[in-house]
Amino acid sequence: MTQTIDTLTGHVDLSPEEYQRYNRHLILPEVGVEGQKKLKAASVLLIGTGGLGSPLALYLAAAGVGRLGLVDFDVVDSSNLQRQVIHGTSDVGRSKLESARDRIAEINPNVEIDLYETRLSSENALDIFQGYDLVADGTDNFPTRYLVNDASVMTGIPNVYASIFRFEGQVSVFGAKNGPCYRCVYPEPPPPGLVPSCAEGGVLGVLPGIVGSLQASEVIKLILDAGDPLIGRLLLFDALESSFRTLKLRRNPDCPVCGDHPTQTELIDYQQFCGLPPIGHAPAIHTNVPEITVAEFAALSGSSRPFLLDVRRPIEDEIASMGADQLIPVEELPERLDEIRAGYEADVVIHCRSGARSARATKLLLEAGWQRVRNLKGGILAWSDEVDPSIPQY
């Protein structure tokens, strides 16, 4: 195996308490005392303390990784608790970093914890990465994934990558010596809105535990210089089938970031790269189509009430419903336009959970010849917030 990090252990020793704590490691020939010293001397930067960051932080701390850096800017929400097991009910409303720090300290008080309560950006990434042996990407959006990848390559710090969606996950090691980076595999991000977020598509609660644990295993293997890490391989896991597949990956010599002659040598605007608006601005897709606010829609009644089309999935309608006149999932809409009961001249309002999918559907209908179509701004979440709080939020 190619050595990917160089952890100095000459100045590191284990206390009697640590010999007891790590005794199951110490009797493994692949770990032993020297391996445990490597773990204690190592430093790992975790991007995110959510679904993937939870098992990562818990198991790396338990394994005895000496220094963990945590990057996050969010607070704990009750909807996180189904999968983000580092946080508890009493942590709702707290900073995720504070919650994670306290839990890590309970698991292993020997771990040094650095907190970065900020959004990772092109302005701060290179500075935050400095001084760490490895970075572990537990993010859930494409701009940050590309940012982490590029910063990893530019600093020479390998990136242990994972992602999850619904029932599937993937794990790999990017940016290691002679190995591919994320851009070698995914040169371009998908068009905005094409891949639904976990908030829209859902995720099996146990999935990040499985995938994040695999990610933690890769981190430990790299620190120990043991086994065969996922450099040049992408591990795919399907929870429904309980199956694993491994795809071989190759470094692209023409990659703009890690190739033989890189053309991108500085961090860029990754929101723009992914076709998204700047942080803090409303998604551009919402401004490209006619919209109606939930307050305006609520004021319409009787004969003036437009035809309401729901473009969510049926399972979402079972959770929360506005009593739409028709439901056609946005993915099926292009093939089912002729099924819409409202005519071309009818007033049609389209809604989804937050307004993103319905904006795409509004654009689709307008391009197909509908004249009086509007997107319900903010979707059913806005309806619950501003009009009918009895409707559950999800």
TORVO-957877 format. One record per residue: x, y, z of N, C-alpha, C in turn; residue in three letters. Coordinates in steps of 0.05 Angstrom, whole numbers, padded with zeros to 5 digits, always signed. Example, Ala and Ser with C-alpha at 12.3 -4.5 7.8 and 13.67 -1.06 7.14 Angstrom:
BEGIN
+00264-00114+00156+00246-00090+00156+00264-00066+00156Ala
+00257-00045+00142+00273-00021+00143+00258+00001+00157Ser
***
This chain:
BEGIN
+00017-00024+00000+00000+00000+00000+00017+00025+00000Met
+00009+00046-00014+00024+00071-00014+00018+00087+00011Thr
+00039+00095+00024+00035+00111+00048+00022+00138+00040Gln
+00000+00145+00053-00014+00170+00046-00011+00192+00066Thr
-00004+00186+00090+00002+00207+00110+00026+00200+00125Ile
+00039+00219+00137+00064+00215+00151+00060+00225+00180Asp
+00051+00207+00198+00046+00215+00225+00070+00208+00242Thr
+00081+00228+00256+00104+00225+00273+00094+00215+00301Leu
+00105+00193+00310+00096+00182+00336+00118+00181+00357Thr
+00143+00191+00350+00165+00188+00369+00160+00202+00395Gly
+00145+00225+00394+00140+00240+00419+00114+00233+00432His
+00100+00213+00421+00074+00205+00432+00076+00180+00449Val
+00064+00180+00472+00064+00157+00489+00035+00152+00499Asp
+00029+00128+00508+00003+00121+00518+00004+00120+00548Leu
-00017+00131+00561-00019+00129+00590-00029+00102+00598Ser
-00026+00095+00624-00037+00069+00634-00067+00068+00628Pro
-00082+00090+00630-00111+00090+00624-00116+00084+00595Glu
-00099+00094+00577-00102+00089+00549-00095+00060+00542Glu
-00075+00049+00555-00070+00020+00550-00095+00004+00556Tyr
-00109+00011+00578-00133-00004+00585-00156+00002+00565Gln
-00159+00028+00558-00180+00036+00540-00178+00023+00513Arg
-00154+00021+00502-00150+00012+00475-00140-00017+00474Tyr
-00143-00033+00495-00131-00059+00495-00140-00077+00473Asn
-00165-00074+00463-00174-00091+00440-00160-00083+00414Arg
-00151-00058+00412-00134-00050+00390-00106-00061+00393His
-00095-00059+00417-00067-00066+00421-00061-00095+00415Leu
-00080-00112+00418-00075-00141+00413-00079-00148+00383Ile
-00086-00129+00367-00088-00133+00338-00060-00128+00326Leu
-00049-00148+00312-00022-00144+00301-00021-00120+00281Pro
-00044-00114+00268-00044-00092+00249-00045-00065+00263Glu
-00051-00065+00288-00051-00040+00303-00028-00039+00324Val
-00031-00054+00345-00010-00055+00366-00005-00029+00379Gly
+00016-00027+00395+00022-00003+00409+00030+00019+00389Val
+00047+00012+00369+00056+00033+00350+00032+00044+00334Glu
+00014+00026+00326-00010+00036+00312-00027+00054+00329Gly
-00030+00047+00354-00046+00064+00372-00033+00091+00376Gln
-00006+00091+00376+00008+00117+00378+00003+00133+00352Lys
+00002+00120+00329-00004+00134+00305-00031+00147+00306Lys
-00051+00132+00316-00078+00143+00319-00077+00168+00337Leu
-00063+00165+00360-00062+00187+00379-00048+00212+00367Lys
-00029+00207+00350-00014+00230+00338-00028+00242+00314Ala
-00049+00229+00304-00062+00237+00280-00083+00260+00285Ala
-00088+00275+00264-00108+00296+00265-00126+00294+00240Ser
-00152+00295+00245-00172+00292+00223-00192+00315+00224Val
-00197+00327+00202-00217+00349+00200-00243+00337+00189Leu
-00265+00340+00204-00291+00330+00195-00307+00354+00185Leu
-00316+00352+00160-00333+00372+00149-00363+00364+00153Ile
-00375+00376+00173-00403+00369+00179-00405+00351+00203Gly
-00425+00357+00221-00430+00340+00244-00459+00330+00243Thr
-00468+00322+00218-00495+00313+00214-00496+00283+00212Gly
-00510+00272+00192-00514+00244+00189-00488+00228+00187Gly
-00470+00236+00169-00445+00223+00166-00425+00231+00187Leu
-00425+00256+00194-00406+00266+00214-00411+00254+00241Gly
-00435+00245+00247-00440+00233+00273-00425+00207+00278Ser
-00428+00186+00261-00412+00162+00265-00382+00167+00262Pro
-00375+00185+00244-00347+00191+00240-00334+00201+00266Leu
-00347+00221+00277-00336+00233+00302-00336+00213+00325Ala
-00358+00198+00327-00360+00179+00350-00339+00157+00348Leu
-00336+00145+00325-00318+00123+00322-00288+00131+00321Tyr
-00283+00154+00309-00255+00163+00309-00246+00171+00337Leu
-00264+00184+00352-00258+00190+00379-00254+00165+00396Ala
-00272+00145+00393-00270+00121+00408-00245+00105+00401Ala
-00236+00107+00375-00212+00093+00366-00187+00106+00377Ala
-00189+00131+00386-00165+00144+00397-00151+00163+00379Gly
-00164+00173+00358-00152+00194+00341-00148+00218+00359Val
-00123+00228+00360-00116+00248+00380-00128+00275+00377Gly
-00133+00283+00352-00144+00310+00348-00165+00310+00326Arg
-00188+00321+00332-00210+00322+00313-00218+00352+00309Leu
-00219+00360+00284-00230+00387+00278-00258+00384+00267Gly
-00277+00400+00277-00305+00398+00269-00313+00424+00256Leu
-00324+00422+00231-00333+00446+00217-00364+00444+00214Val
-00378+00463+00225-00407+00464+00221-00417+00491+00230Asp
-00441+00499+00221-00452+00525+00229-00481+00523+00236Phe
-00491+00499+00238-00520+00494+00241-00527+00490+00270Asp
-00553+00489+00276-00562+00482+00303-00578+00456+00300Val
-00581+00442+00323-00595+00417+00323-00625+00421+00320Val
-00637+00407+00302-00666+00408+00297-00677+00380+00303Asp
-00702+00379+00311-00714+00353+00318-00714+00334+00295Ser
-00715+00345+00270-00715+00327+00247-00688+00315+00242Ser
-00667+00325+00256-00640+00313+00253-00638+00286+00268Asn
-00654+00283+00290-00650+00262+00309-00654+00234+00298Leu
-00668+00232+00275-00674+00206+00263-00648+00192+00253Gln
-00627+00208+00249-00603+00197+00237-00577+00209+00248Arg
-00578+00232+00260-00554+00246+00270-00550+00239+00299Gln
-00539+00215+00304-00540+00203+00330-00520+00215+00350Val
-00504+00233+00342-00486+00247+00361-00501+00267+00377Ile
-00525+00274+00368-00542+00294+00381-00566+00280+00395His
-00576+00293+00415-00599+00282+00430-00622+00302+00432Gly
-00644+00293+00443-00668+00310+00445-00662+00335+00461Thr
-00646+00333+00482-00640+00356+00498-00622+00376+00484Ser
-00611+00368+00461-00593+00386+00445-00608+00403+00425Asp
-00634+00398+00421-00649+00413+00401-00647+00443+00407Val
-00639+00458+00386-00635+00487+00389-00607+00495+00396Gly
-00590+00475+00404-00562+00481+00410-00545+00481+00384Arg
-00522+00493+00386-00503+00491+00364-00495+00461+00361Ser
-00494+00452+00336-00486+00424+00331-00457+00420+00341Lys
-00440+00440+00338-00413+00437+00347-00411+00433+00377Leu
-00426+00448+00392-00425+00445+00421-00436+00418+00429Glu
-00458+00410+00416-00470+00384+00422-00450+00361+00416Ser
-00437+00363+00392-00418+00342+00384-00394+00342+00403Ala
-00384+00365+00410-00361+00367+00428-00366+00353+00454Arg
-00390+00358+00466-00396+00347+00492-00398+00316+00490Asp
-00410+00306+00468-00413+00277+00465-00386+00264+00461Arg
-00369+00276+00445-00342+00265+00440-00326+00264+00466Ile
-00328+00286+00482-00314+00286+00508-00324+00264+00526Ala
-00349+00257+00525-00360+00235+00541-00348+00209+00532Glu
-00345+00205+00506-00335+00180+00495-00305+00177+00501Ile
-00290+00199+00496-00261+00198+00500-00250+00225+00508Asn
-00245+00230+00533-00235+00256+00542-00206+00261+00533Pro
-00193+00241+00522-00165+00245+00513-00163+00259+00486Asn
-00186+00262+00472-00186+00273+00445-00186+00304+00447Val
-00168+00316+00432-00168+00345+00429-00188+00353+00407Glu
-00205+00372+00413-00226+00380+00395-00223+00409+00386Ile
-00222+00414+00360-00222+00441+00350-00249+00446+00337Asp
-00261+00469+00343-00287+00476+00332-00284+00499+00313Leu
-00297+00496+00290-00298+00517+00269-00328+00523+00263Tyr
-00339+00541+00278-00368+00547+00275-00371+00567+00252Glu
-00369+00557+00228-00370+00574+00204-00378+00557+00180Thr
-00388+00569+00160-00393+00556+00135-00366+00553+00120Arg
-00359+00529+00112-00334+00526+00097-00337+00540+00070Leu
-00317+00556+00063-00319+00572+00039-00291+00574+00025Ser
-00291+00585+00001-00266+00589-00013-00247+00607+00001Ser
-00258+00625+00019-00242+00644+00033-00228+00631+00057Glu
-00240+00610+00069-00228+00600+00094-00218+00571+00092Asn
-00225+00557+00071-00220+00528+00070-00190+00521+00072Ala
-00173+00535+00057-00145+00528+00057-00132+00533+00085Leu
-00141+00554+00098-00131+00560+00125-00140+00539+00145Asp
-00166+00530+00143-00176+00511+00162-00163+00484+00158Ile
-00158+00477+00133-00146+00450+00127-00117+00447+00138Phe
-00103+00470+00140-00075+00468+00148-00072+00455+00175Gln
-00052+00437+00176-00046+00424+00202-00060+00398+00207Gly
-00077+00389+00188-00091+00364+00191-00079+00343+00172Tyr
-00080+00318+00181-00069+00296+00165-00089+00287+00143Asp
-00115+00287+00151-00136+00278+00133-00160+00296+00136Leu
-00176+00297+00115-00202+00310+00117-00223+00289+00110Val
-00246+00290+00124-00268+00271+00119-00292+00287+00112Ala
-00302+00284+00088-00324+00300+00077-00351+00287+00084Asp
-00366+00299+00101-00392+00289+00109-00414+00308+00101Gly
-00410+00324+00079-00429+00344+00071-00451+00332+00054Thr
-00471+00349+00049-00495+00339+00034-00502+00357+00010Asp
-00483+00372+00000-00489+00389-00023-00465+00390-00041Asn
-00470+00395-00067-00449+00394-00087-00429+00416-00085Phe
-00437+00441-00080-00416+00462-00078-00395+00456-00057Pro
-00403+00446-00034-00383+00440-00013-00367+00416-00020Thr
-00378+00396-00034-00363+00373-00042-00340+00381-00061Arg
-00347+00398-00080-00326+00406-00099-00305+00424-00084Tyr
-00314+00440-00066-00296+00457-00051-00277+00440-00034Leu
-00288+00420-00020-00271+00402-00003-00251+00388-00021Val
-00260+00378-00044-00242+00363-00062-00219+00381-00071Asn
-00226+00405-00080-00205+00422-00092-00185+00431-00070Asp
-00196+00438-00046-00178+00445-00024-00161+00422-00015Ala
-00172+00398-00016-00156+00374-00010-00133+00371-00029Ser
-00138+00373-00055-00116+00370-00075-00095+00392-00071Val
-00105+00417-00067-00086+00439-00066-00069+00439-00040Met
-00079+00427-00019-00063+00425+00006-00049+00399+00008Thr
-00055+00380-00010-00042+00353-00008-00052+00336+00015Gly
-00076+00342+00025-00088+00327+00047-00110+00309+00036Ile
-00106+00282+00037-00126+00264+00026-00154+00269+00038Pro
-00174+00264+00021-00202+00269+00027-00217+00242+00028Asn
-00225+00234+00052-00242+00209+00055-00271+00218+00051Val
-00282+00210+00028-00307+00220+00018-00330+00200+00023Tyr
-00353+00210+00029-00377+00193+00030-00402+00210+00023Ala
-00422+00197+00013-00448+00211+00008-00470+00190+00011Ser
-00494+00200+00017-00517+00183+00021-00542+00195+00008Ile
-00560+00178+00000-00586+00187-00010-00606+00164-00009Phe
-00628+00169+00005-00649+00149+00008-00639+00123+00020Arg
-00633+00102+00004-00624+00077+00014-00596+00070+00004Phe
-00582+00089-00008-00557+00083-00021-00535+00102-00011Glu
-00510+00091-00010-00488+00107-00002-00463+00100-00018Gly
-00443+00117-00017-00418+00111-00030-00395+00123-00014Gln
-00372+00110-00016-00348+00117-00001-00324+00115-00020Val
-00305+00133-00017-00279+00131-00032-00259+00148-00018Ser
-00234+00146-00027-00212+00164-00018-00203+00179-00042Val
-00205+00206-00041-00197+00223-00063-00173+00240-00054Phe
-00157+00248-00074-00135+00266-00070-00111+00253-00057Gly
-00110+00226-00056-00085+00213-00046-00064+00212-00068Ala
-00040+00207-00061-00018+00207-00080-00024+00187-00102Lys
-00023+00196-00127-00027+00180-00151-00056+00170-00154Asn
-00073+00178-00137-00101+00170-00139-00119+00192-00151Gly
-00143+00185-00159-00161+00205-00171-00172+00224-00150Pro
-00183+00246-00159-00198+00264-00141-00228+00263-00149Cys
-00244+00276-00134-00273+00276-00139-00279+00286-00167Tyr
-00264+00305-00177-00269+00317-00203-00262+00297-00225Arg
-00243+00278-00220-00237+00258-00240-00262+00240-00245Cys
-00278+00236-00225-00302+00219-00227-00326+00235-00235Val
-00329+00259-00224-00352+00276-00229-00341+00303-00239Tyr
-00334+00305-00265-00322+00330-00275-00340+00354-00272Pro
-00367+00350-00276-00386+00372-00275-00408+00365-00255Glu
-00418+00385-00241-00441+00380-00223-00466+00375-00239Pro
-00486+00362-00228-00512+00359-00242-00526+00385-00244Pro
-00544+00388-00263-00559+00414-00265-00574+00419-00239Pro
-00577+00444-00231-00591+00451-00206-00619+00439-00205Pro
-00625+00426-00183-00652+00415-00180-00655+00387-00190Gly
-00636+00377-00206-00640+00350-00218-00638+00328-00196Leu
-00619+00331-00178-00616+00312-00156-00629+00323-00131Val
-00651+00311-00122-00664+00322-00098-00647+00319-00073Pro
-00650+00337-00055-00635+00335-00029-00648+00314-00012Ser
-00634+00307+00010-00645+00287+00029-00671+00298+00041Cys
-00673+00324+00043-00698+00336+00054-00721+00331+00035Ala
-00716+00329+00009-00737+00324-00010-00740+00294-00016Glu
-00718+00280-00018-00719+00252-00025-00720+00233-00002Gly
-00712+00242+00022-00712+00225+00045-00686+00209+00048Gly
-00681+00198+00071-00658+00181+00076-00665+00161+00098Val
-00659+00136+00095-00662+00116+00116-00644+00123+00139Leu
-00655+00125+00163-00641+00135+00186-00615+00120+00192Gly
-00615+00094+00188-00591+00078+00194-00569+00080+00173Val
-00577+00090+00149-00557+00090+00126-00532+00106+00133Leu
-00535+00131+00143-00510+00146+00149-00493+00133+00170Pro
-00506+00117+00188-00490+00102+00208-00473+00081+00195Gly
-00484+00067+00175-00469+00047+00161-00447+00059+00144Ile
-00454+00079+00128-00435+00091+00109-00414+00108+00124Val
-00423+00122+00145-00404+00138+00161-00384+00120+00175Gly
-00393+00097+00184-00375+00078+00197-00354+00067+00177Ser
-00363+00062+00152-00344+00054+00131-00324+00076+00126Leu
-00334+00101+00126-00316+00124+00122-00296+00126+00145Gln
-00305+00121+00170-00286+00121+00192-00266+00099+00190Ala
-00274+00076+00180-00255+00054+00176-00233+00062+00156Ser
-00241+00076+00134-00221+00085+00115-00201+00105+00128Glu
-00211+00122+00144-00194+00141+00158-00173+00127+00175Val
-00183+00107+00191-00165+00092+00208-00144+00076+00193Ile
-00153+00064+00171-00134+00049+00154-00112+00067+00143Lys
-00119+00091+00135-00099+00109+00124-00079+00118+00146Leu
-00090+00122+00170-00072+00130+00192-00053+00108+00198Ile
-00063+00083+00199-00047+00060+00207-00029+00050+00184Leu
-00035+00059+00160-00022+00048+00136-00027+00018+00135Asp
-00052+00011+00138-00060-00018+00140-00081-00024+00119Ala
-00081-00049+00109-00102-00058+00091-00100-00044+00064Gly
-00122-00044+00050-00124-00033+00023-00145-00011+00022Asp
-00138+00014+00026-00158+00035+00026-00171+00039-00001Pro
-00192+00054-00001-00208+00058-00025-00197+00080-00043Leu
-00171+00078-00049-00158+00096-00067-00161+00084-00095Ile
-00174+00099-00113-00179+00088-00140-00202+00069-00141Gly
-00218+00069-00120-00242+00052-00120-00265+00067-00107Arg
-00289+00062-00116-00314+00074-00105-00331+00051-00095Leu
-00336+00051-00069-00352+00031-00056-00381+00040-00056Leu
-00399+00023-00067-00428+00029-00068-00443+00010-00050Leu
-00461+00021-00034-00477+00005-00015-00506+00010-00020Phe
-00522-00012-00022-00550-00011-00025-00563-00024-00001Asp
-00576-00008+00016-00588-00019+00040-00611-00037+00035Ala
-00626-00032+00014-00650-00049+00008-00642-00076+00000Leu
-00620-00078-00015-00611-00104-00025-00589-00116-00006Glu
-00580-00100+00013-00558-00108+00030-00534-00117+00013Ser
-00528-00101-00007-00507-00108-00026-00486-00086-00028Ser
-00461-00095-00034-00439-00077-00038-00428-00082-00066Phe
-00420-00060-00080-00406-00062-00105-00382-00043-00104Arg
-00361-00050-00119-00338-00033-00120-00331-00027-00149Thr
-00329-00001-00155-00322+00008-00182-00293+00017-00182Leu
-00278+00010-00202-00251+00020-00205-00251+00048-00216Lys
-00235+00065-00205-00232+00093-00214-00204+00098-00223Leu
-00201+00117-00242-00174+00124-00251-00171+00154-00250Arg
-00147+00162-00243-00140+00190-00243-00141+00200-00272Arg
-00153+00223-00276-00154+00235-00303-00130+00254-00306Asn
-00112+00247-00324-00088+00264-00328-00096+00292-00338Pro
-00120+00295-00349-00129+00321-00358-00147+00335-00338Asp
-00150+00324-00314-00166+00337-00293-00156+00365-00288Cys
-00175+00385-00287-00166+00413-00284-00154+00418-00256Pro
-00159+00400-00237-00149+00405-00210-00125+00387-00203Val
-00127+00361-00208-00105+00343-00200-00090+00331-00224Cys
-00096+00340-00248-00083+00329-00272-00054+00336-00275Gly
-00042+00327-00296-00014+00332-00301-00007+00361-00305Asp
-00026+00376-00316-00023+00405-00320-00048+00419-00311His
-00051+00423-00285-00076+00435-00274-00081+00463-00285Pro
-00106+00467-00292-00114+00494-00302-00128+00510-00280Thr
-00136+00497-00259-00148+00511-00236-00130+00507-00212Gln
-00117+00528-00204-00098+00527-00182-00107+00543-00158Thr
-00131+00555-00159-00142+00570-00137-00171+00561-00133Glu
-00181+00565-00108-00209+00559-00103-00226+00579-00116Leu
-00250+00570-00125-00268+00587-00141-00294+00591-00126Ile
-00313+00604-00140-00340+00607-00129-00355+00582-00136Asp
-00359+00564-00116-00371+00538-00121-00401+00539-00123Tyr
-00414+00559-00112-00443+00563-00117-00447+00568-00147Gln
-00431+00586-00158-00433+00593-00186-00425+00569-00203Gln
-00404+00554-00196-00396+00530-00210-00418+00510-00213Phe
-00435+00508-00191-00457+00489-00191-00483+00501-00201Cys
-00481+00525-00212-00505+00538-00223-00525+00547-00203Gly
-00515+00553-00179-00533+00561-00157-00528+00591-00150Leu
-00548+00604-00138-00544+00632-00130-00525+00634-00106Pro
-00515+00658-00101-00497+00662-00077-00512+00654-00051Pro
-00497+00646-00031-00508+00640-00005-00524+00663+00005Ile
-00548+00658+00015-00564+00679+00026-00584+00691+00007Gly
-00582+00683-00019-00601+00693-00039-00621+00671-00046His
-00645+00679-00053-00665+00659-00061-00656+00645-00086Ala
-00661+00619-00089-00653+00604-00113-00664+00618-00138Pro
-00646+00620-00158-00654+00634-00183-00678+00621-00196Ala
-00681+00595-00192-00703+00581-00206-00730+00592-00197Ile
-00731+00603-00172-00756+00614-00163-00763+00640-00176His
-00744+00655-00186-00749+00681-00197-00753+00680-00227Thr
-00750+00656-00239-00753+00654-00268-00782+00647-00276Asn
-00800+00642-00257-00827+00635-00264-00846+00652-00248Val
-00871+00655-00257-00891+00670-00241-00897+00656-00215Pro
-00901+00672-00194-00905+00660-00167-00929+00673-00154Glu
-00940+00659-00134-00961+00669-00117-00954+00662-00089Ile
-00957+00680-00070-00950+00674-00042-00973+00658-00029Thr
-00966+00645-00007-00987+00629+00007-01009+00647+00017Val
-01002+00672+00025-01023+00690+00035-01042+00698+00012Ala
-01031+00703-00011-01047+00710-00034-01065+00686-00043Glu
-01054+00662-00041-01069+00639-00049-01092+00634-00028Phe
-01086+00638-00003-01106+00633+00018-01129+00653+00015Ala
-01124+00676+00004-01146+00696+00001-01165+00690-00022Ala
-01157+00671-00039-01174+00663-00061-01193+00641-00053Leu
-01218+00642-00060-01237+00622-00052-01259+00620-00073Ser
-01275+00599-00071-01298+00596-00089-01289+00594-00118Gly
-01303+00608-00135-01297+00607-00164-01270+00619-00171Ser
-01260+00636-00153-01234+00649-00160-01210+00632-00152Ser
-01215+00609-00138-01193+00592-00129-01182+00577-00153Arg
-01155+00579-00158-01143+00565-00181-01143+00535-00176Pro
-01138+00521-00198-01133+00492-00197-01106+00488-00183Phe
-01106+00470-00163-01081+00466-00148-01069+00439-00155Leu
-01045+00440-00166-01030+00416-00174-01007+00410-00155Leu
-01007+00387-00144-00986+00378-00125-00966+00361-00141Asp
-00940+00369-00141-00920+00354-00156-00901+00338-00137Val
-00910+00333-00113-00894+00316-00095-00900+00287-00100Arg
-00887+00270-00085-00893+00241-00087-00917+00234-00070Arg
-00932+00213-00076-00955+00206-00060-00950+00202-00031Pro
-00926+00192-00024-00920+00187+00004-00918+00214+00019Ile
-00910+00235+00005-00909+00262+00018-00937+00273+00023Glu
-00956+00266+00006-00983+00275+00010-00996+00262+00034Asp
-00987+00237+00040-00997+00224+00064-00987+00237+00089Glu
-00964+00250+00088-00953+00264+00111-00967+00291+00115Ile
-00969+00306+00094-00981+00333+00096-00994+00340+00070Ala
-01019+00350+00072-01034+00355+00047-01048+00383+00048Ser
-01048+00396+00025-01063+00421+00022-01089+00416+00007Met
-01096+00391+00003-01121+00385-00011-01120+00392-00041Gly
-01098+00385-00053-01094+00392-00082-01115+00378-00099Ala
-01121+00390-00122-01140+00379-00141-01128+00355-00155Asp
-01102+00354-00158-01089+00332-00172-01060+00329-00163Gln
-01050+00305-00163-01022+00300-00155-01009+00284-00178Leu
-00987+00296-00188-00970+00283-00208-00941+00289-00200Ile
-00925+00270-00192-00897+00275-00184-00882+00289-00207Pro
-00866+00308-00200-00852+00324-00220-00835+00307-00239Val
-00825+00284-00229-00809+00267-00246-00825+00255-00268Glu
-00851+00252-00263-00869+00239-00283-00884+00259-00300Glu
-00881+00285-00293-00898+00305-00306-00893+00307-00336Leu
-00868+00306-00346-00865+00309-00376-00881+00289-00392Pro
-00884+00264-00381-00899+00244-00396-00929+00244-00390Glu
-00937+00260-00370-00965+00259-00362-00979+00286-00364Arg
-00969+00303-00381-00981+00330-00384-01010+00328-00393Leu
-01016+00308-00410-01043+00306-00420-01063+00297-00399Asp
-01053+00288-00376-01071+00279-00355-01080+00302-00336Glu
-01067+00325-00339-01075+00347-00321-01104+00356-00328Ile
-01121+00356-00307-01149+00360-00312-01155+00389-00319Arg
-01139+00408-00310-01143+00436-00317-01135+00441-00346Ala
-01151+00458-00359-01145+00464-00387-01123+00485-00390Gly
-01115+00490-00414-01094+00509-00419-01101+00537-00410Tyr
-01126+00544-00410-01135+00571-00402-01143+00574-00373Glu
-01141+00552-00358-01148+00553-00330-01125+00565-00313Ala
-01133+00577-00291-01113+00586-00271-01102+00562-00256Asp
-01076+00557-00257-01064+00534-00244-01042+00544-00225Val
-01044+00534-00201-01022+00539-00181-01009+00512-00175Val
-00983+00511-00175-00969+00486-00171-00953+00488-00144Ile
-00955+00467-00128-00940+00467-00103-00925+00442-00098His
-00904+00444-00081-00889+00420-00072-00883+00425-00043Cys
-00861+00415-00033-00854+00418-00005-00844+00446+00001Arg
-00825+00456-00015-00812+00481-00009-00813+00502-00032Ser
-00822+00493-00056-00824+00511-00078-00805+00506-00101Gly
-00785+00488-00097-00765+00484-00117-00775+00466-00139Ala
-00786+00443-00132-00796+00425-00152-00820+00437-00167Arg
-00837+00452-00152-00860+00464-00165-00851+00486-00185Ser
-00829+00499-00179-00818+00519-00198-00810+00506-00224Ala
-00797+00482-00222-00790+00468-00246-00815+00459-00262Arg
-00835+00451-00247-00860+00442-00260-00874+00466-00273Ala
-00874+00489-00260-00886+00513-00271-00873+00520-00298Thr
-00846+00519-00298-00831+00525-00323-00839+00505-00344Lys
-00841+00480-00337-00848+00459-00356-00875+00464-00369Leu
-00895+00471-00352-00922+00476-00363-00923+00501-00381Leu
-00908+00521-00373-00907+00545-00389-00895+00540-00416Leu
-00874+00524-00417-00861+00517-00442-00879+00499-00459Glu
-00898+00484-00446-00915+00466-00460-00940+00480-00470Ala
-00943+00506-00464-00966+00522-00475-00986+00532-00455Gly
-00984+00523-00430-01002+00534-00410-00997+00564-00407Trp
-01018+00580-00403-01015+00609-00402-01016+00620-00374Gln
-01032+00608-00357-01038+00620-00330-01029+00601-00308Arg
-01004+00598-00305-00992+00579-00286-00974+00595-00267Val
-00976+00589-00241-00959+00602-00221-00949+00581-00201Arg
-00925+00587-00191-00913+00571-00171-00921+00581-00143Asn
-00928+00563-00125-00934+00571-00097-00908+00575-00082Leu
-00901+00600-00077-00875+00606-00065-00873+00595-00037Lys
-00852+00580-00033-00847+00568-00006-00861+00542-00001Gly
-00879+00534-00020-00893+00508-00018-00908+00503+00007Gly
-00912+00478+00014-00929+00471+00036-00916+00478+00063Ile
-00889+00481+00063-00876+00491+00088-00885+00519+00094Leu
-00886+00536+00074-00895+00564+00078-00924+00564+00086Ala
-00940+00547+00074-00969+00545+00081-00972+00538+00110Trp
-00956+00519+00120-00957+00511+00148-00948+00534+00166Ser
-00927+00549+00158-00916+00571+00174-00936+00594+00176Asp
-00948+00601+00153-00963+00626+00152-00993+00624+00151Glu
-01003+00601+00144-01032+00598+00140-01045+00577+00158Val
-01035+00553+00158-01047+00531+00172-01026+00515+00188Asp
-01020+00523+00213-00999+00510+00228-01006+00481+00236Pro
-01031+00473+00231-01038+00445+00238-01027+00425+00218Ser
-01017+00435+00195-01005+00418+00175-00977+00411+00183Ile
-00970+00385+00186-00942+00378+00195-00921+00387+00176Pro
-00898+00394+00187-00875+00400+00170-00857+00375+00170Gln
-00844+00371+00148-00826+00347+00145-00802+00354+00129Tyr
***
